[in-house]
Amino acid sequence: MNDDIATSISAAESRVMDILWHAASPLTADQIIAALADTEHWQAVTVKTLLNRLLKKGAIGAQKDGRRFLYHAVLQRDAWLSSESESLLQRLFGGRIAPLVAHFGSRSKLSQADIHELRKLIDELDDGE
């Protein structure tokens, strides 16, 4: 998957992608609209516009099923997460993880569970080198 596609997904488009990533099978526009109804108060035309944008970007695919289309994710969630994470890290912290963790640690108190999880991750990374 092209990294340009992954980094060009907007916040609203990512909400649609999230529905498709967690779907057991391809979904119709109406099913996507219904799935978003609990969290987003978007009109059907808004969701259809987002679907069209995602189609043009190649992030999703569609197959004709009678008079409707069935939509499925082409862009894999892991690829999108990797691209988004790397982009954020590069833009805000020069590609370094330690300043990111320090920033979040200074902005809000890390819970004991967070600290334990970070220590465990560091230990696992140390063992892997």
OpenMM code with the backbone's topology and positions (N, CA, C; nanometers):
from openmm import Vec3, app, unit

residues = "MET ASN ASP ASP ILE ALA THR SER ILE SER ALA ALA GLU SER ARG VAL MET ASP ILE LEU TRP HIS ALA ALA SER PRO LEU THR ALA ASP GLN ILE ILE ALA ALA LEU ALA ASP THR GLU HIS TRP GLN ALA VAL THR VAL LYS THR LEU LEU ASN ARG LEU LEU LYS LYS GLY ALA ILE GLY ALA GLN LYS ASP GLY ARG ARG PHE LEU TYR HIS ALA VAL LEU GLN ARG ASP ALA TRP LEU SER SER GLU SER GLU SER LEU LEU GLN ARG LEU PHE GLY GLY ARG ILE ALA PRO LEU VAL ALA HIS PHE GLY SER ARG SER LYS LEU SER GLN ALA ASP ILE HIS GLU LEU ARG LYS LEU ILE ASP GLU LEU ASP ASP GLY GLU".split()
positions = [
    Vec3(0.0845, -0.1184, 0.0000),
    Vec3(0.0000, 0.0000, 0.0000),
    Vec3(0.0881, 0.1235, 0.0000),
    Vec3(0.0534, 0.2168, -0.0797),
    Vec3(0.1258, 0.3415, -0.0940),
    Vec3(0.1150, 0.4242, 0.0352),
    Vec3(0.2298, 0.4681, 0.0904),
    Vec3(0.2298, 0.5486, 0.2118),
    Vec3(0.1562, 0.6798, 0.1933),
    Vec3(0.1556, 0.7340, 0.0704),
    Vec3(0.0844, 0.8589, 0.0450),
    Vec3(-0.0643, 0.8438, 0.0728),
    Vec3(-0.1212, 0.7278, 0.0405),
    Vec3(-0.2628, 0.7032, 0.0676),
    Vec3(-0.2853, 0.7011, 0.2177),
    Vec3(-0.2002, 0.6291, 0.2899),
    Vec3(-0.2167, 0.6159, 0.4340),
    Vec3(-0.2108, 0.7508, 0.5035),
    Vec3(-0.1193, 0.8377, 0.4607),
    Vec3(-0.1047, 0.9665, 0.5273),
    Vec3(-0.2060, 1.0700, 0.4787),
    Vec3(-0.2801, 1.0393, 0.3742),
    Vec3(-0.3759, 1.1376, 0.3240),
    Vec3(-0.5183, 1.1107, 0.3722),
    Vec3(-0.5351, 1.0174, 0.4643),
    Vec3(-0.6674, 0.9873, 0.5180),
    Vec3(-0.7004, 1.0907, 0.6256),
    Vec3(-0.8113, 1.1628, 0.6065),
    Vec3(-0.8514, 1.2649, 0.7032),
    Vec3(-0.9128, 1.1993, 0.8271),
    Vec3(-0.9346, 1.2793, 0.9301),
    Vec3(-0.9952, 1.2280, 1.0534),
    Vec3(-1.1346, 1.1715, 1.0255),
    Vec3(-1.2142, 1.2425, 0.9467),
    Vec3(-1.3494, 1.1948, 0.9137),
    Vec3(-1.3432, 1.0663, 0.8317),
    Vec3(-1.2520, 1.0624, 0.7365),
    Vec3(-1.2368, 0.9421, 0.6540),
    Vec3(-1.1916, 0.8236, 0.7386),
    Vec3(-1.1108, 0.8506, 0.8400),
    Vec3(-1.0638, 0.7416, 0.9259),
    Vec3(-1.1783, 0.6806, 1.0061),
    Vec3(-1.2813, 0.7570, 1.0352),
    Vec3(-1.4003, 0.7034, 1.1044),
    Vec3(-1.4711, 0.6024, 1.0140),
    Vec3(-1.4809, 0.6338, 0.8859),
    Vec3(-1.5413, 0.5409, 0.7890),
    Vec3(-1.4523, 0.4180, 0.7750),
    Vec3(-1.3224, 0.4407, 0.7654),
    Vec3(-1.2290, 0.3291, 0.7534),
    Vec3(-1.2398, 0.2364, 0.8739),
    Vec3(-1.2549, 0.2937, 0.9917),
    Vec3(-1.2649, 0.2133, 1.1130),
    Vec3(-1.3837, 0.1162, 1.1061),
    Vec3(-1.4938, 0.1619, 1.0512),
    Vec3(-1.6107, 0.0746, 1.0334),
    Vec3(-1.5752, -0.0394, 0.9385),
    Vec3(-1.5102, -0.0062, 0.8291),
    Vec3(-1.4753, -0.1092, 0.7305),
    Vec3(-1.3674, -0.2044, 0.7832),
    Vec3(-1.2725, -0.1527, 0.8609),
    Vec3(-1.1682, -0.2387, 0.9162),
    Vec3(-1.2257, -0.3432, 1.0120),
    Vec3(-1.3329, -0.3071, 1.0806),
    Vec3(-1.3903, -0.3986, 1.1793),
    Vec3(-1.5085, -0.4785, 1.1259),
    Vec3(-1.5413, -0.4598, 0.9995),
    Vec3(-1.6544, -0.5316, 0.9397),
    Vec3(-1.6149, -0.6746, 0.9054),
    Vec3(-1.7090, -0.7646, 0.9222),
    Vec3(-1.6843, -0.9053, 0.8897),
    Vec3(-1.6873, -0.9286, 0.7388),
    Vec3(-1.7552, -0.8417, 0.6667),
    Vec3(-1.7661, -0.8568, 0.5215),
    Vec3(-1.7884, -0.7191, 0.4597),
    Vec3(-1.7885, -0.7094, 0.3276),
    Vec3(-1.8162, -0.5789, 0.2654),
    Vec3(-1.9503, -0.5227, 0.3123),
    Vec3(-1.9588, -0.3912, 0.3194),
    Vec3(-2.0787, -0.3226, 0.3684),
    Vec3(-2.1363, -0.2294, 0.2630),
    Vec3(-2.2655, -0.2102, 0.2692),
    Vec3(-2.3318, -0.1114, 0.1843),
    Vec3(-2.3156, 0.0260, 0.2489),
    Vec3(-2.3416, 0.1300, 0.1722),
    Vec3(-2.3364, 0.2655, 0.2264),
    Vec3(-2.4353, 0.2796, 0.3421),
    Vec3(-2.5546, 0.2216, 0.3283),
    Vec3(-2.6551, 0.2302, 0.4346),
    Vec3(-2.6068, 0.1628, 0.5631),
    Vec3(-2.5349, 0.0514, 0.5502),
    Vec3(-2.4817, -0.0157, 0.6685),
    Vec3(-2.3732, 0.0685, 0.7351),
    Vec3(-2.2930, 0.1345, 0.6552),
    Vec3(-2.1884, 0.2216, 0.7096),
    Vec3(-2.2512, 0.3416, 0.7793),
    Vec3(-2.3523, 0.3996, 0.7169),
    Vec3(-2.4239, 0.5134, 0.7755),
    Vec3(-2.4841, 0.4725, 0.9097),
    Vec3(-2.5464, 0.3559, 0.9150),
    Vec3(-2.6075, 0.3067, 1.0392),
    Vec3(-2.5018, 0.2827, 1.1465),
    Vec3(-2.3869, 0.2281, 1.1077),
    Vec3(-2.2800, 0.2000, 1.2035),
    Vec3(-2.2214, 0.3291, 1.2615),
    Vec3(-2.2220, 0.4361, 1.1833),
    Vec3(-2.1692, 0.5643, 1.2288),
    Vec3(-2.2707, 0.6456, 1.3083),
    Vec3(-2.3972, 0.6092, 1.2996),
    Vec3(-2.5042, 0.6891, 1.3588),
    Vec3(-2.4892, 0.7086, 1.5095),
    Vec3(-2.4332, 0.6105, 1.5795),
    Vec3(-2.4183, 0.6215, 1.7247),
    Vec3(-2.3145, 0.7245, 1.7661),
    Vec3(-2.2140, 0.7450, 1.6839),
    Vec3(-2.1045, 0.8345, 1.7225),
    Vec3(-2.0959, 0.9620, 1.6403),
    Vec3(-2.1463, 0.9580, 1.5189),
    Vec3(-2.1397, 1.0746, 1.4304),
    Vec3(-2.2819, 1.1125, 1.3886),
    Vec3(-2.3052, 1.2396, 1.3760),
    Vec3(-2.4378, 1.2860, 1.3329),
    Vec3(-2.4287, 1.3421, 1.1912),
    Vec3(-2.3774, 1.2584, 1.1031),
    Vec3(-2.3574, 1.2979, 0.9650),
    Vec3(-2.4775, 1.2598, 0.8814),
    Vec3(-2.5062, 1.3433, 0.7821),
    Vec3(-2.6089, 1.3124, 0.6839),
    Vec3(-2.5564, 1.2019, 0.5920),
    Vec3(-2.6476, 1.1305, 0.5302),
    Vec3(-2.6098, 1.0226, 0.4380),
    Vec3(-2.5197, 1.0749, 0.3266),
    Vec3(-2.5470, 1.1939, 0.2778),
    Vec3(-2.4675, 1.2507, 0.1690),
    Vec3(-2.3223, 1.2728, 0.2131),
    Vec3(-2.3020, 1.3071, 0.3394),
    Vec3(-2.1665, 1.3265, 0.3920),
    Vec3(-2.0886, 1.1952, 0.3895),
    Vec3(-2.1521, 1.0888, 0.4366),
    Vec3(-2.0862, 0.9582, 0.4386),
    Vec3(-2.0562, 0.9128, 0.2963),
    Vec3(-2.1493, 0.9353, 0.2045),
    Vec3(-2.1269, 0.8953, 0.0649),
    Vec3(-2.0139, 0.9762, 0.0020),
    Vec3(-2.0015, 1.1021, 0.0394),
    Vec3(-1.8895, 1.1843, -0.0079),
    Vec3(-1.7578, 1.1288, 0.0443),
    Vec3(-1.7559, 1.0920, 0.1716),
    Vec3(-1.6345, 1.0332, 0.2293),
    Vec3(-1.5995, 0.9020, 0.1605),
    Vec3(-1.6994, 0.8193, 0.1323),
    Vec3(-1.6761, 0.6938, 0.0604),
    Vec3(-1.6160, 0.7203, -0.0772),
    Vec3(-1.6689, 0.8190, -0.1477),
    Vec3(-1.6150, 0.8524, -0.2798),
    Vec3(-1.4717, 0.9016, -0.2721),
    Vec3(-1.4405, 0.9817, -0.1717),
    Vec3(-1.3024, 1.0292, -0.1545),
    Vec3(-1.2084, 0.9110, -0.1290),
    Vec3(-1.2521, 0.8200, -0.0427),
    Vec3(-1.1697, 0.7034, -0.0106),
    Vec3(-1.1508, 0.6135, -0.1316),
    Vec3(-1.2543, 0.6018, -0.2137),
    Vec3(-1.2424, 0.5253, -0.3385),
    Vec3(-1.1389, 0.5879, -0.4302),
    Vec3(-1.1447, 0.7208, -0.4477),
    Vec3(-1.0505, 0.7913, -0.5355),
    Vec3(-0.9074, 0.7783, -0.4861),
    Vec3(-0.8895, 0.7718, -0.3541),
    Vec3(-0.7562, 0.7577, -0.2958),
    Vec3(-0.7057, 0.6139, -0.3029),
    Vec3(-0.7952, 0.5199, -0.3309),
    Vec3(-0.7560, 0.3794, -0.3360),
    Vec3(-0.7526, 0.3130, -0.1997),
    Vec3(-0.8073, 0.3794, -0.0979),
    Vec3(-0.8077, 0.3237, 0.0376),
    Vec3(-0.9157, 0.2171, 0.0551),
    Vec3(-1.0211, 0.2273, -0.0267),
    Vec3(-1.1278, 0.1281, -0.0226),
    Vec3(-1.1595, 0.0826, -0.1645),
    Vec3(-1.2281, -0.0289, -0.1722),
    Vec3(-1.2751, -0.0800, -0.3000),
    Vec3(-1.4261, -0.0973, -0.2923),
    Vec3(-1.4887, -0.1064, -0.4085),
    Vec3(-1.6334, -0.1250, -0.4136),
    Vec3(-1.6674, -0.2209, -0.5262),
    Vec3(-1.7653, -0.3033, -0.5005),
    Vec3(-1.8155, -0.3925, -0.6039),
    Vec3(-1.9665, -0.3721, -0.6161),
    Vec3(-2.0116, -0.3685, -0.7382),
    Vec3(-2.1526, -0.3484, -0.7650),
    Vec3(-2.2297, -0.4734, -0.7247),
    Vec3(-2.3403, -0.4525, -0.6542),
    Vec3(-2.4281, -0.5605, -0.6110),
    Vec3(-2.5714, -0.5159, -0.6392),
    Vec3(-2.6167, -0.5444, -0.7603),
    Vec3(-2.7485, -0.4938, -0.8008),
    Vec3(-2.7431, -0.3441, -0.8193),
    Vec3(-2.8283, -0.2731, -0.7445),
    Vec3(-2.8331, -0.1269, -0.7553),
    Vec3(-2.7478, -0.0569, -0.6496),
    Vec3(-2.6763, -0.1344, -0.5722),
    Vec3(-2.5950, -0.0751, -0.4653),
    Vec3(-2.4503, -0.1216, -0.4796),
    Vec3(-2.3646, -0.0625, -0.3988),
    Vec3(-2.2241, -0.1015, -0.3949),
    Vec3(-2.1916, -0.1612, -0.2589),
    Vec3(-2.1006, -0.2558, -0.2596),
    Vec3(-2.0481, -0.3131, -0.1366),
    Vec3(-1.9044, -0.2626, -0.1211),
    Vec3(-1.8760, -0.2009, -0.0067),
    Vec3(-1.7466, -0.1386, 0.0179),
    Vec3(-1.6617, -0.2240, 0.1111),
    Vec3(-1.5311, -0.2256, 0.0842),
    Vec3(-1.4362, -0.2981, 0.1686),
    Vec3(-1.3056, -0.2191, 0.1748),
    Vec3(-1.2327, -0.2393, 0.2831),
    Vec3(-1.1047, -0.1707, 0.3006),
    Vec3(-0.9983, -0.2348, 0.2124),
    Vec3(-0.9207, -0.1517, 0.1458),
    Vec3(-0.8021, -0.1955, 0.0724),
    Vec3(-0.6793, -0.1608, 0.1574),
    Vec3(-0.6784, -0.0397, 0.2089),
    Vec3(-0.5731, 0.0049, 0.2992),
    Vec3(-0.5858, -0.0742, 0.4291),
    Vec3(-0.4793, -0.1398, 0.4690),
    Vec3(-0.4794, -0.2171, 0.5930),
    Vec3(-0.4591, -0.1239, 0.7120),
    Vec3(-0.5299, -0.1531, 0.8214),
    Vec3(-0.5233, -0.0693, 0.9405),
    Vec3(-0.3805, -0.0582, 0.9933),
    Vec3(-0.3068, -0.1694, 0.9966),
    Vec3(-0.1693, -0.1668, 1.0463),
    Vec3(-0.0809, -0.0745, 0.9630),
    Vec3(-0.0999, -0.0754, 0.8328),
    Vec3(-0.0219, 0.0123, 0.7451),
    Vec3(-0.0549, 0.1583, 0.7734),
    Vec3(-0.1832, 0.1873, 0.7940),
    Vec3(-0.2265, 0.3237, 0.8247),
    Vec3(-0.1709, 0.3690, 0.9591),
    Vec3(-0.1807, 0.2825, 1.0611),
    Vec3(-0.1284, 0.3169, 1.1935),
    Vec3(0.0214, 0.3437, 1.1891),
    Vec3(0.0943, 0.2595, 1.1178),
    Vec3(0.2391, 0.2783, 1.1060),
    Vec3(0.2716, 0.4106, 1.0403),
    Vec3(0.2023, 0.4404, 0.9323),
    Vec3(0.2270, 0.5641, 0.8593),
    Vec3(0.1909, 0.6864, 0.9432),
    Vec3(0.0756, 0.6822, 1.0082),
    Vec3(0.0330, 0.7940, 1.0925),
    Vec3(0.1287, 0.8149, 1.2094),
    Vec3(0.1685, 0.7052, 1.2741),
    Vec3(0.2593, 0.7131, 1.3889),
    Vec3(0.3935, 0.7715, 1.3478),
    Vec3(0.4474, 0.7201, 1.2370),
    Vec3(0.5778, 0.7676, 1.1893),
    Vec3(0.5702, 0.9158, 1.1515),
    Vec3(0.4624, 0.9543, 1.0869),
    Vec3(0.4445, 1.0941, 1.0473),
    Vec3(0.4398, 1.1857, 1.1701),
    Vec3(0.3631, 1.1469, 1.2703),
    Vec3(0.3528, 1.2255, 1.3931),
    Vec3(0.4882, 1.2347, 1.4622),
    Vec3(0.5550, 1.1223, 1.4742),
    Vec3(0.6849, 1.1182, 1.5402),
    Vec3(0.7865, 1.2064, 1.4682),
    Vec3(0.7883, 1.1997, 1.3347),
    Vec3(0.8817, 1.2814, 1.2558),
    Vec3(0.8497, 1.4301, 1.2694),
    Vec3(0.7224, 1.4651, 1.2521),
    Vec3(0.6833, 1.6064, 1.2529),
    Vec3(0.7033, 1.6728, 1.3873),
    Vec3(0.6691, 1.6037, 1.4955),
    Vec3(0.6676, 1.6679, 1.6263),
    Vec3(0.7893, 1.6396, 1.7133),
    Vec3(0.8552, 1.5270, 1.6899),
    Vec3(0.9637, 1.4882, 1.7806),
    Vec3(1.0908, 1.4456, 1.7083),
    Vec3(1.1059, 1.4862, 1.5833),
    Vec3(1.2276, 1.4556, 1.5096),
    Vec3(1.2533, 1.3070, 1.4938),
    Vec3(1.1475, 1.2270, 1.4976),
    Vec3(1.1607, 1.0833, 1.4800),
    Vec3(1.2021, 1.0082, 1.6053),
    Vec3(1.2103, 1.0778, 1.7180),
    Vec3(1.2566, 1.0153, 1.8432),
    Vec3(1.1387, 0.9840, 1.9351),
    Vec3(1.1414, 0.8654, 1.9921),
    Vec3(1.0321, 0.8211, 2.0787),
    Vec3(1.0448, 0.8783, 2.2199),
    Vec3(1.1672, 0.8875, 2.2725),
    Vec3(1.1866, 0.9339, 2.4104),
    Vec3(1.1236, 1.0722, 2.4348),
    Vec3(1.1437, 1.1708, 2.3455),
    Vec3(1.0784, 1.3004, 2.3687),
    Vec3(0.9246, 1.2912, 2.3650),
    Vec3(0.8721, 1.1996, 2.2848),
    Vec3(0.7267, 1.1789, 2.2807),
    Vec3(0.6765, 1.1315, 2.4166),
    Vec3(0.7418, 1.0296, 2.4712),
    Vec3(0.7013, 0.9753, 2.6013),
    Vec3(0.7197, 1.0810, 2.7095),
    Vec3(0.8316, 1.1538, 2.7053),
    Vec3(0.8562, 1.2595, 2.8032),
    Vec3(0.7481, 1.3667, 2.7959),
    Vec3(0.7086, 1.4015, 2.6755),
    Vec3(0.6034, 1.5020, 2.6581),
    Vec3(0.4743, 1.4573, 2.7251),
    Vec3(0.4313, 1.3354, 2.6949),
    Vec3(0.3067, 1.2871, 2.7531),
    Vec3(0.3199, 1.2676, 2.9037),
    Vec3(0.4385, 1.2272, 2.9483),
    Vec3(0.4601, 1.2119, 3.0916),
    Vec3(0.4537, 1.3434, 3.1653),
    Vec3(0.4998, 1.4506, 3.1028),
    Vec3(0.4980, 1.5813, 3.1686),
    Vec3(0.3608, 1.6490, 3.1602),
    Vec3(0.2824, 1.6135, 3.0609),
    Vec3(0.1514, 1.6758, 3.0413),
    Vec3(0.0427, 1.6134, 3.1288),
    Vec3(0.0532, 1.4858, 3.1532),
    Vec3(-0.0443, 1.4175, 3.2381),
    Vec3(0.0270, 1.3067, 3.3128),
    Vec3(-0.0120, 1.2876, 3.4354),
    Vec3(0.0550, 1.1887, 3.5185),
    Vec3(0.0328, 1.0499, 3.4596),
    Vec3(0.1441, 0.9799, 3.4396),
    Vec3(0.1349, 0.8424, 3.3926),
    Vec3(0.0899, 0.7546, 3.5089),
    Vec3(-0.0023, 0.6653, 3.4806),
    Vec3(-0.0478, 0.5727, 3.5839),
    Vec3(0.0604, 0.4684, 3.6096),
    Vec3(0.0503, 0.3996, 3.7221),
    Vec3(0.1445, 0.2924, 3.7522),
    Vec3(0.1374, 0.1845, 3.6449),
    Vec3(0.0186, 0.1583, 3.5931),
    Vec3(0.0017, 0.0587, 3.4866),
    Vec3(0.0759, 0.1033, 3.3605),
    Vec3(0.0670, 0.2346, 3.3267),
    Vec3(0.1392, 0.2873, 3.2100),
    Vec3(0.2900, 0.2712, 3.2285),
    Vec3(0.3393, 0.3066, 3.3473),
    Vec3(0.4829, 0.2980, 3.3748),
    Vec3(0.5293, 0.1523, 3.3671),
    Vec3(0.4508, 0.0631, 3.4248),
    Vec3(0.4839, -0.0800, 3.4201),
    Vec3(0.4882, -0.1289, 3.2755),
    Vec3(0.3898, -0.0876, 3.1963),
    Vec3(0.3842, -0.1294, 3.0555),
    Vec3(0.5029, -0.0748, 2.9761),
    Vec3(0.5412, 0.0499, 3.0026),
    Vec3(0.6581, 0.1086, 2.9358),
    Vec3(0.7865, 0.0360, 2.9742),
    Vec3(0.8004, 0.0054, 3.1030),
    Vec3(0.9193, -0.0686, 3.1475),
    Vec3(0.9269, -0.2058, 3.0813),
    Vec3(0.8140, -0.2724, 3.0748),
    Vec3(0.8076, -0.4050, 3.0125),
    Vec3(0.8463, -0.3959, 2.8651),
    Vec3(0.7957, -0.2943, 2.7964),
    Vec3(0.8290, -0.2750, 2.6548),
    Vec3(0.9775, -0.2481, 2.6369),
    Vec3(1.0341, -0.1641, 2.7217),
    Vec3(1.1768, -0.1334, 2.7136),
    Vec3(1.2586, -0.2600, 2.7381),
    Vec3(1.2194, -0.3374, 2.8388),
    Vec3(1.2906, -0.4632, 2.8667),
    Vec3(1.2851, -0.5573, 2.7456),
    Vec3(1.1681, -0.5670, 2.6837),
    Vec3(1.1531, -0.6535, 2.5663),
    Vec3(1.2390, -0.6042, 2.4508),
    Vec3(1.2458, -0.4724, 2.4328),
    Vec3(1.3296, -0.4165, 2.3261),
    Vec3(1.4775, -0.4397, 2.3552),
    Vec3(1.5165, -0.4255, 2.4815),
    Vec3(1.6553, -0.4517, 2.5199),
    Vec3(1.6930, -0.5970, 2.4941),
    Vec3(1.6040, -0.6880, 2.5253),
    Vec3(1.6294, -0.8315, 2.5037),
    Vec3(1.6396, -0.8648, 2.3554),
    Vec3(1.5718, -0.7869, 2.2722),
    Vec3(1.5702, -0.8138, 2.1279),
    Vec3(1.6939, -0.7653, 2.0554),
    Vec3(1.7727, -0.6789, 2.1167),
    Vec3(1.8921, -0.6220, 2.0490),
    Vec3(2.0114, -0.7090, 2.0601),
] * unit.nanometer
topology = app.Topology()
chain = topology.addChain("A")
for resn in residues:
    res = topology.addResidue(resn, chain)
    for name in ("N", "CA", "C"):
        topology.addAtom(name, app.Element.getBySymbol(name[0]), res)
